[in-house]
């Protein structure tokens, strides 16, 4: 599962809209949509740090495939 899909699942599990999450992250909703759809392959580390804090997950959640299948 790619990073965008994991972000989307976290967002949906918390019942947060793309617009709300994008505002919290300080990015455009369109940008978040591209990330969630896998159309953006490079994600800034600072953005990932914000995502981890919002969803209270460790960065390893996005890196370690074997733990989250």
Secondary structure, DSSP 8 states (H G I E B T S, - for coil): --HHHHHHHHHHHTT--HHHHHHHHTS-HHHHHHHHTT------HHHHHHHHHHHT--THHHH-SGGG-
